[in-house]
Amino acid sequence: MCPRPADAGGDRRGRPAGAGSGPPDHPANPGADSAGPAVFPHDAMSLRSMMFIAGEPSGDLLAAELVRALRPHFQGLRFEPRLFGAGGPALREAGVQVVEEMTRHAVVGLSDVVRSLRHYRRVFHRLLDEAGRRLPEAVVLVDFTGFNLRFARALWRRVAAQNPVFGNWHPRVIQYVSPQVWASRPGRARTLARYTDLLLCLFRFEKEWYAQRTPGFAVEWVGHPLCDRHRDQWERLRREGFQPKPPPGKKEPARVLLLPGSRPAEIQRHLPVMLEALRGLRRRRPLEARLVAPDAELLEACRALLPAEGPSIRLQTGGLADAMAEAHLAFASTGTVTLECALFGLPTVALYITTPWTYRIARRLVTVRHLAMPNILVGEEVFPEFIQDAANPENLARAGWELLADKARRNRLAARLPAVLEELGGPGAANRAARAVARLLALPPVETRAPATAPATAAPQG
């Protein structure tokens, strides 16, 4: 990690501005093999340890995928580097020593953060001390940027304050997943460029955004891991093109999927509204409802909110791909799951509810018109979305009914989904991310297969 003056101009690594902003093997960036973050003077053979910080379940999974993709690069080293940090069960299963379990305490919204401030302060200083004690050559910060940007700054200060007589520790800092600087507080991009050595972003438009505002900052588009997690669906789209999902038959019950969120606070705010919307839809036609939760603990949180009487709802963990393939309609929290719904062509009503205090502050900071990621990616409302007070049972039921009954609307929705998928980049995200990190650290390259191309698209029928 190299100290960089905030007002430094030009490229700090001796490359043309914007170089290295796309993955070398990415289908949308062919022939860029010489691009990428410049390799710092660094003896890869001396890589002894790496630190990972993932503060949420989604980041824990992303970090674990990166660790597995990095392991082949370690084979040419004298010793396998020790991997440690903060995360959850996925990182632990990938062989990382988790010194702080963070995913159980994942929060959303400013008021939730304030309530957990003491916990995060303790974890922050524990991790900073662990870094100072173990002296990792690389620190990988995964998503969770409110915490991780502060950690990168504190780490930089600790490195700058060390006595050169007793040590010369200069870890490389990688941020995996860009903060949504394009949606609010764009000044964070300069902070990121100053305190990190490499940014790995998931969406194509992000590398262009950074190239315009922070020239010389090493940014690589590696694509979205969803394409790997649902590779069969991606390959099917590539073979067959994108077809509108057929509505339920007249005598067939409509299959509705509930996806209330990945955090307890989201479930508590979203699920009661979804259940009321289901009641409204049931007055108009028969339904079969299914709820998929990310894990058993969140499933129990959902179960506790279900009424003692009323139509049954099938509850499950896992099997999300099958559930999306079978459903006619989804009610989903805005977030990554709406991208999964887009990948499966599932008509979706998106919603988001937070605390009144958080919402009032967010309205002053957020500059984008939409919150659901498919809508952001194409700049228009692909999925109907309802935020805060607008996320009421009446609005959700009305929008859900329109998606079920209006064939023309379903066709228009399907026609926009290929544009969403173009931003995801195709399978191979973890491998592309690993190769970018390996170049930064001068690790041995690994032979890999050529990436899949973008899926074919087809005009909606009917």
Secondary structure, DSSP 8 states (H G I E B T S, - for coil): -----TT--S-TTSS-TTTT-S-TT-TTSTT-TT-SS---S--GGG--EEEEEE-SHHHHHHHHHHHHHHHHHHTTSSS--EEEEEE-HHHHHTT-EEEEE-GGG---SHHHHHHTHHHHHHHHHHHHHHHHHH--SEEEEES-HHHHHHHHHHHHHHHHHS-TTT-----EEEEES---TTTB-TTHHHHHHHH-SEEEESSHHHHHHHHHHSTT--EEE---THHHHTHHHHHHHHHH---------TTS-EEEEEE--SSHHHHHHHHHHHHHHHHHHHTTS-EEEEEEESSHHHHHHHHHHS-SSSS-EEEEES-HHHHHHH-SEEEEESSHHHHHHHHTT--EEEEE---HHHHHHHHHHB--S--SHHHHHHTS-SS-EEEGGG--HHHHHHHHHHHHH-HHHHHHHHHHHHHHHHTT--S-HHHHHHHHHHHHHT--------------------
